[in-house]
Structure formats: structure tokens, C-alpha cells
């Protein structure tokens, strides 16, 4: 993969990351590193350096709340859950993403004709 392709892939991941993080947290409360693992399991190249700033921004914007829970190994973990504002933001983000994906698909399909 060329440097340009890698940069473009990273830009797509960054654009989708807040939506994906909100969606994963809605499905199940999670701590930061668990979210990294869940995203990687989906085939994304997520790192703590990408995910933690998103979590911090979502918390600052009151889209997620946190709670501290004991860890079976090490210090307590900070778990994230959606707030009501987070649920609403997720619905908006999903709609916007679907509109964008549809427009991209239509454009690519018409370019093939």
C-alpha cells in the first residue's frame, strides 16, 4: 500500500470513528482499550492514539458518560455509556453517513456507465 493510500485509509477511519464508537458503546458499555479491540475485530486499524481522543471529545460534548469499575487485572477501568444526547447524536450521524454513502455509491455507479 502506498503512503497516499495509507493516508486516505486513515482519513476515512478518522471520519467514521466517532460514529462507530457511539454505535459500539450503544450496543454495549465498554472501556477504551476494549473499543480498540472491537474496532480491530471489525477489520479497522484502530489504535489507542485514535480512539482515546474521540472518547475524550465525546465525553466533553456530553455524548457519553463514564463510570469506574474494578478490573480483574490492574487499576479500575473507565467504562463509557451513551447519554440521551449521545443517542440523538448517533441517530443524526447514522443518517448523515447513510446519505453520504448513498451519494458516493450513486456517483461511482454512474461513472461506470
MOJO-V213503 format. One record per pair of residues at least 24 apart in sequence whose C-alpha atoms are under 8 Angstrom apart, sorted by sequence separation. I is the first residue (numbers start at 1). GAP is how many residues later the second one is. D is the distance in whole Angstrom. If there is no record, write none. Layout:
# MOJO-V213503
((I	GAP	D) (I	GAP	D))
This chain:
# MOJO-V213503
((62	24	7) (63	24	8) (63	26	7) (13	31	7) (17	34	8) (21	34	8) (14	36	7) (18	36	6) (17	37	8) (18	40	8) (31	46	6) (32	46	7) (31	47	6) (32	47	7) (31	48	4) (32	48	8) (30	49	5) (31	49	6) (29	50	6) (30	50	5) (29	51	6) (30	51	7) (29	52	5) (28	53	8) (25	55	7) (26	55	7) (25	56	6) (26	56	6) (25	57	7) (22	60	7) (26	61	8) (22	64	7) (23	67	7) (22	68	6) (19	71	6) (19	74	6) (19	75	7))
